[in-house]
Each structure stands twice: as structure tokens, then as C-alpha cells.
Amino acid sequence: MSKLFMFEKPQGMRDTLPELYELKRRIRDTFAKEIAQWGFERVETPSVEFYETVGAASAILDQQLFKLLDHKGNTLVLRPDMTAPIARIAASTLKDADRPLRLTYDAPVFRAQQAEGGRPAEFEQIGVELIGDGSSGADAEVISLMMSSLARAEISSYQVAIGNVGFVNALLKEILGNDHRSQEFRRYLYEKNYVGFRKAVDALPLSSIDKNRLNKLLRLKGDRSVIDEARKLVESQEVQEALDQLEMVMSILADYESDEHVLIDLNLVMHMSYYTGTVFEAYSEGLGYPLGGGGRYDKLLEAFNHDEPATGFGLRLDRLAEAAGRKKQRVMKDSCIIFSQDRRKEAMQAAKKLRETGRSVVMQEIAGIKNVDSYSSQFNDVQYFVGSNGNGGSANE
């Protein structure tokens, strides 16, 4: 390889430097503790899966999959999400385990990006899957858990938009008549291209009444009163059941005291095609993209010959760090012992005692420091063992 690329990384790959890594570690640990307290058990899956199973079930576009060949000629993929691999586990090694299953994960996923995309091809997801419970209570549980975890991670300016993809699908199908045309309008909604949505509506050979119904879909955002407005647009049993589910989820979230940051958004559409009911996304003030989201995917496990309901969420750690980093100060290191060569042993003994108490200690010979004041400023506590006399001292004394 040419030395021209000596410092370059593959398209979409990123380095994580110490300060960002520490921030991400703290968020990860906070989420892990909160999720464990809700009774979810941690699982891990391979980074590489079979294309024919997990790759096909993931609902990630084929051109975004990193594909490999094993020595037998089987096509493999770097896992593009975590929901499909966990569905595989639930349908195989855990198929006889008591339901519902409450599983959690923290792992990197991989999605190939176009050269002009500017998006990461590898990023870490934190999430949960609640498998085997088809109730609205399960949807409300994972939403409330997500919100509780965001609060614990000190991401206080968040908001959660909740909708129901069953409502959107039924409305579009009733007015447009076929799935192909409906898919075009779902794409506008997913991309939040409302101008394009309205222009496409104007171009349709529909009555003014049906065009008005489609445009009203864009205004179905706000408090629980929008559910009543939605009921007027479509009277089919399927739609009424979807809105009943949404009302039940909102009622349970109120019982959780988790409805303060919630916005109902009935034109919310997710990029994953396997969602079937309640869907939701989390946002943070100042970010132009969601922290993550989730929803109900009652048909996904059919791909693994194990039909059962499921719901869950996944959040991106890099975006959580970006949201939390707005309020975080510089990450300070614990302690440092600066010593001269003739007092190395004393410094070692002092460092050993501190480490035995659980402290993190950096030992640094003073001869190797260009600027002592600048170097020591990155530590909460600095002790000096310099010179031939005395017992050393702390910079903070």
C-alpha cells in the first residue's frame, strides 16, 4: 500500500481518543447498571453472521452490508444490527427458555457507507430486547427503561416521539391502494421530507378529500389529543386497534411517570422494515439526528421459524456521547506521582499503597516532562517525590 495512505482509515471508520473513550465508558456503565436493575440479562453475539440468515433478516439495505467469504464459500456479513442476531438466539439456543425473555447488549455494528455519506461504518449500539410478550405493557416498559437510562446518563434535554407504524401503513394503503405506492410515501416520512410528501400528494389522481387526509397525517403530532384526530381519518378496525394500542402505551407510561418527555408523532416511520406496531425515537436538544429508537417487531422471528412477539430499543453510543459531551467538563485523571530518579523507590511504594485502595496512579519521572505545570493539570491529585530529602508532598496540600 502506498505511504500516501499511511495515516488514513477505511471509509467510515473512526478512532476514539482517550477523553472520548472515557466519556463513552461512563455512559456505557451507566446504561448497563440501569438496564440490569430492570432485570435484563446480557448476551453477546458473533461479529460475523451468515448472510442468508441474519444478513437477510436484518432489513439493512444489501449495499450497506460488509460481505465476506469463508473457506467453504459461504457468504458472511459483519453484523449490521443487533436485533436480528438476538432473534436468532431466541429462536435457537433460548427457544425453550421461559418467556418473556429480557435480553440486553452493548456491541459494535457495521454498515458500509457511500464515499460522500460522511457517516460512520462502525458504531456501538446499546439496547434491549423483550421477547415473548405482545402486550402494550411490554412496549411501555422498554420505552420507560430507555428514558430512565437517558436520565441516569445526564442527558436531560431529551424527548421521545412515539407512533404506531400500523396506523401509517393502514392509512396509506386505504388511500393509495397498493404497497408500492405506499412505500414511496413511507420513504418521505422516514426521511422527514415533508415538502416532497406534499408535492407527491398534489401529483396524485385522487379526490381533494383523500389528498386532504394524506396532508393531515403530517399534522398528527402533539399530546394525546392527536389520537382523537387520527381516528377521524380512517375508520377501519385495523387503524382503531393501532390507536387503542397507542393509547394504552401512553396510559402505562403515565403510571411509570415517564410521559413528561413524550411527544405523539403519528407519522413516525423507522428505517427498519420489520416493525409492526408501536415505534419510537429519542432525540436530544441540538442534535440533528435521533439518538436511536425502537419498537415492536412481531414478525421478525418468523424468519427463524419461531413465531413470537417482541419489542426493544437500540441507542447509538457515539450520539449519546455527543449529547452528554455538551455538558461534560474535561475528563480529569485520578492521581499522579512525579519523582526524581534518586527517589524512584519511595515513589513506587507510595503508588502501590494508593493502588491498593482502588486509586488509579500514573508514575512519571520528572526528567521526562517538558512542562511540569501543564502536565500535572490533567490530574485531580499530584504528589511529588523530588530531591534527596523530605517525604514528598501533594500539589493539593
C-alpha positions in Angstrom: 0.0 0.0 0.0 1.2 3.5 -0.8 2.6 5.5 2.1 0.1 8.2 0.9 -2.5 6.2 3.0 -0.3 5.7 6.0 -2.5 7.7 8.3 -5.8 7.1 6.5 -8.6 4.8 7.7 -11.1 2.8 5.7 -14.2 4.7 4.6 -16.4 5.4 7.6 -14.1 4.1 10.3 -13.1 6.3 13.2 -10.5 6.5 16.0 -11.6 7.0 19.6 -9.1 9.0 21.7 -8.8 8.8 25.5 -11.1 11.6 26.5 -14.0 10.5 24.3 -13.4 6.8 25.2 -13.7 7.7 28.9 -16.9 9.6 28.3 -18.3 6.7 26.3 -17.3 4.2 29.1 -19.1 6.2 31.7 -22.3 6.3 29.6 -22.0 2.6 28.8 -21.5 1.7 32.5 -24.5 3.9 33.5 -26.8 2.3 31.0 -25.6 -1.2 31.9 -26.3 -0.6 35.6 -29.8 0.8 34.9 -30.7 -1.9 32.5 -29.6 -4.7 34.9 -31.7 -3.2 37.6 -34.7 -3.7 35.4 -34.0 -7.4 35.2 -32.4 -7.6 31.7 -29.6 -10.2 31.1 -26.6 -9.5 29.0 -25.8 -11.5 25.8 -23.1 -11.4 23.2 -23.3 -12.5 19.5 -20.5 -13.0 16.9 -19.3 -10.1 14.9 -19.7 -12.3 11.8 -23.0 -13.9 10.8 -24.4 -15.8 7.8 -25.7 -13.6 5.0 -28.6 -16.0 4.3 -30.0 -15.7 7.8 -29.1 -12.7 9.9 -28.0 -10.6 6.9 -31.3 -11.2 5.1 -33.4 -10.7 8.3 -31.7 -7.5 9.4 -33.7 -5.3 6.9 -30.5 -3.3 6.3 -30.0 -2.5 2.6 -27.9 -5.1 0.8 -25.4 -2.4 -0.4 -24.8 -1.5 3.2 -23.7 -5.0 4.2 -20.0 -5.8 4.7 -19.7 -9.2 3.0 -17.1 -11.9 3.4 -16.5 -15.5 2.2 -15.4 -18.2 4.5 -13.2 -21.1 3.4 -16.2 -23.2 2.3 -17.6 -20.4 0.1 -20.4 -19.4 2.4 -21.3 -15.7 2.3 -20.9 -14.0 5.7 -21.7 -10.5 6.9 -20.3 -8.3 9.6 -23.5 -7.9 11.8 -25.4 -4.8 10.6 -27.6 -4.6 13.7 -28.2 -6.5 17.0 -31.9 -7.2 16.8 -31.6 -9.9 14.1 -28.8 -11.8 15.9 -30.7 -11.8 19.2 -33.8 -13.0 17.3 -31.6 -15.9 16.1 -30.6 -16.7 19.7 -34.2 -16.5 20.9 -35.3 -18.9 18.2 -32.5 -21.4 18.7 -30.5 -21.8 21.9 -33.1 -20.0 24.0 -36.2 -21.3 22.3 -37.1 -23.4 25.3 -36.3 -20.7 27.9 -39.1 -19.3 30.0 -40.9 -16.3 28.4 -40.8 -13.4 28.3 -37.0 -13.1 27.7 -35.3 -9.9 28.8 -32.0 -9.5 27.0 -29.5 -6.6 26.7 -26.4 -6.0 24.6 -23.6 -3.5 24.0 -21.8 -4.1 20.8 -20.4 -2.6 17.6 -22.4 -3.0 14.3 -21.1 -2.4 10.8 -22.8 -0.7 7.8 -20.9 0.2 4.6 -21.3 3.9 3.6 -21.0 5.8 0.4 -17.9 7.9 -0.1 -19.9 11.1 0.2 -22.0 9.9 3.1 -19.8 11.1 6.0 -21.4 8.6 8.3 -19.6 6.0 10.5 -19.4 2.5 9.1 -18.9 1.1 12.6 -20.7 2.3 15.6 -21.7 0.9 19.0 -25.3 0.2 20.0 -26.7 -0.2 23.5 -30.1 -1.8 23.7 -32.6 -4.3 25.0 -35.0 -6.9 23.5 -38.1 -8.1 25.3 -39.2 -11.3 23.6 -42.4 -13.2 24.1 -44.7 -10.5 25.4 -47.1 -9.0 22.9 -48.8 -6.6 25.4 -48.7 -2.8 25.4 -47.2 -3.1 28.8 -44.0 -4.6 27.2 -43.8 -1.6 24.8 -44.2 0.9 27.7 -41.6 -1.0 29.7 -38.8 -0.7 27.1 -39.7 2.9 26.4 -39.7 3.8 30.1 -36.4 1.9 30.6 -34.9 3.9 27.7 -36.0 7.2 29.2 -34.8 6.2 32.7 -31.4 5.3 31.2 -31.1 8.6 29.4 -31.9 10.5 32.6 -29.3 8.5 34.5 -26.7 9.3 31.8 -27.4 13.0 32.4 -29.0 13.6 29.0 -31.7 15.7 30.5 -32.8 17.6 27.3 -34.2 14.5 25.6 -37.6 13.9 24.0 -39.2 10.7 22.8 -41.5 10.6 19.8 -44.0 7.7 19.9 -46.1 6.5 17.0 -47.6 3.3 15.5 -46.5 2.0 12.1 -49.7 0.0 11.8 -51.7 3.2 11.7 -49.4 4.7 9.0 -49.5 1.6 6.9 -53.3 1.2 7.1 -53.9 4.9 6.2 -51.6 4.8 3.2 -52.9 1.5 2.0 -56.6 2.6 2.3 -56.0 5.9 0.3 -53.3 4.8 -2.1 -54.5 1.2 -2.7 -51.2 -0.6 -3.1 -47.9 -1.3 -1.2 -45.7 0.0 -4.0 -47.2 3.5 -3.9 -47.3 3.4 -0.1 -43.6 2.7 0.1 -42.8 5.9 -1.7 -44.7 7.9 0.9 -43.2 5.9 3.8 -39.8 6.9 2.5 -40.8 10.6 2.5 -41.9 10.2 6.1 -38.8 8.3 7.2 -36.6 11.0 5.6 -38.8 13.7 7.2 -39.1 15.2 3.7 -42.5 16.8 4.2 -42.1 19.1 1.2 -41.6 16.1 -1.0 -44.5 14.4 0.6 -46.9 17.3 -0.1 -45.7 17.6 -3.7 -46.2 13.9 -4.3 -49.7 14.2 -2.8 -50.5 17.1 -5.2 -49.5 14.9 -8.2 -51.7 12.0 -7.3 -55.0 11.4 -9.2 -57.1 11.5 -6.0 -60.0 13.4 -4.8 -59.5 16.6 -2.8 -60.9 14.7 0.3 -58.2 12.0 0.1 -55.4 14.5 -0.6 -56.5 16.4 2.5 -56.5 13.2 4.5 -52.9 12.5 3.5 -51.8 16.0 4.3 -53.5 15.8 7.7 -51.2 12.9 8.5 -48.3 15.4 8.7 -50.0 17.4 11.4 -50.7 14.5 13.7 -48.0 15.5 16.3 -48.5 16.6 19.9 -50.3 15.4 23.0 -52.8 12.6 23.4 -55.5 14.7 21.7 -53.9 13.9 18.3 -55.1 10.3 18.7 -58.7 11.5 18.6 -57.9 13.5 15.4 -56.3 10.4 13.9 -59.5 8.3 14.5 -61.4 10.7 12.2 -59.1 10.0 9.2 -59.6 6.2 9.0 -62.4 4.2 10.4 -61.1 0.7 9.7 -60.8 -1.8 12.5 -57.1 -2.2 12.0 -56.5 1.5 12.5 -58.7 1.7 15.6 -56.8 -1.2 17.1 -53.4 0.5 16.4 -54.7 3.7 18.1 -56.1 1.7 21.0 -52.6 0.2 21.5 -51.0 3.6 21.4 -53.5 5.0 24.0 -52.7 2.0 26.3 -49.0 2.6 25.9 -49.4 6.3 26.9 -51.6 5.3 29.9 -49.0 2.9 31.2 -46.2 5.4 30.6 -48.2 7.8 32.8 -48.3 5.2 35.5 -44.5 4.9 35.2 -44.4 8.7 35.5 -42.4 8.6 32.2 -44.7 10.7 30.0 -43.2 14.1 30.7 -40.7 14.0 27.8 -43.1 12.2 25.3 -44.5 13.5 22.1 -47.0 11.6 20.0 -45.9 11.5 16.3 -48.3 9.5 14.2 -46.3 10.0 11.0 -43.2 8.4 12.6 -41.7 5.8 10.3 -38.5 3.8 11.1 -35.8 2.7 8.6 -36.2 -1.0 9.6 -39.0 -2.7 7.6 -39.7 -5.3 10.3 -41.5 -3.0 12.7 -45.2 -3.9 13.1 -46.7 -1.7 15.8 -45.6 0.8 18.4 -42.4 2.7 17.3 -40.4 5.4 19.0 -37.3 7.6 18.6 -35.2 9.5 21.1 -33.9 13.0 20.4 -31.6 15.4 22.3 -31.6 19.1 22.0 -29.2 20.5 19.5 -28.6 17.2 17.6 -29.9 17.0 14.1 -30.5 13.2 14.2 -32.0 10.8 16.7 -30.1 9.1 19.5 -31.8 5.9 18.5 -35.1 4.2 18.9 -37.0 1.0 18.6 -40.4 -0.6 18.6 -42.5 -3.7 18.2 -41.3 -6.3 15.6 -43.8 -9.2 15.9 -42.9 -10.8 12.6 -39.1 -10.9 12.7 -38.8 -14.2 14.5 -40.8 -15.9 11.7 -37.6 -15.6 9.7 -36.0 -18.1 12.1 -39.1 -20.4 12.1 -40.1 -19.3 15.6 -43.1 -17.0 15.6 -43.5 -14.9 18.7 -43.9 -11.2 19.6 -41.0 -8.9 20.6 -40.1 -5.3 21.2 -37.0 -3.4 22.1 -34.8 -0.4 21.6 -31.2 0.4 20.4 -29.3 3.7 21.0 -26.1 4.8 19.4 -23.2 5.3 21.9 -21.4 7.9 19.7 -24.6 10.1 19.6 -25.2 9.6 23.3 -21.6 10.8 23.9 -22.1 13.8 21.7 -25.3 14.7 23.6 -23.7 14.2 27.0 -20.5 15.9 26.0 -22.2 19.2 25.6 -22.5 19.4 29.4 -19.4 17.5 30.4 -16.2 19.2 31.5 -12.8 17.9 30.7 -12.3 14.4 32.0 -9.7 14.5 34.8 -7.4 11.6 35.6 -7.2 10.4 39.2 -3.6 10.9 40.5 0.0 11.2 39.5 3.3 10.8 41.4 6.1 12.8 39.9 9.5 11.7 41.1 13.2 12.2 40.6 15.5 9.3 39.8 17.0 9.2 43.3 13.5 8.8 44.9 12.1 6.3 42.5 11.6 3.5 45.1 9.8 5.8 47.5 7.5 6.9 44.7 6.8 3.2 43.8 5.9 2.4 47.4 3.5 5.4 47.6 1.9 4.4 44.3 1.5 0.8 45.4 -0.3 2.0 48.6 -2.7 4.2 46.6 -3.5 1.4 44.1 -4.3 -0.9 47.0 -7.0 1.5 48.0 -8.5 1.4 44.5 -6.9 4.6 43.2 -5.6 5.0 39.7 -2.0 6.2 39.7 0.4 7.4 37.0 4.1 7.4 37.8 6.2 9.9 35.9 9.9 10.7 36.2 10.3 14.5 36.3 13.1 14.4 33.8 10.7 13.2 31.1 8.3 16.1 31.5 8.7 19.2 29.3 6.3 21.4 31.3 5.5 20.2 34.8 2.6 22.6 35.4 0.9 21.7 32.2 1.4 18.0 32.7 0.1 18.0 36.3 -3.0 20.0 35.4 -4.7 16.9 33.9 -4.8 15.1 37.3 -7.0 15.6 40.3 -4.2 14.9 42.7 -0.4 15.2 42.2 2.3 14.1 44.6 6.0 15.0 44.2 9.0 12.9 45.3 11.7 15.1 44.0 15.1 15.8 45.6 17.2 13.8 48.1 15.4 15.0 51.3 11.8 15.1 52.6 8.9 12.7 52.4 7.2 14.1 49.3 4.0 16.1 49.2 0.8 16.7 47.3 0.3 19.6 45.0 -3.2 20.0 46.6 -2.0 20.3 50.1 
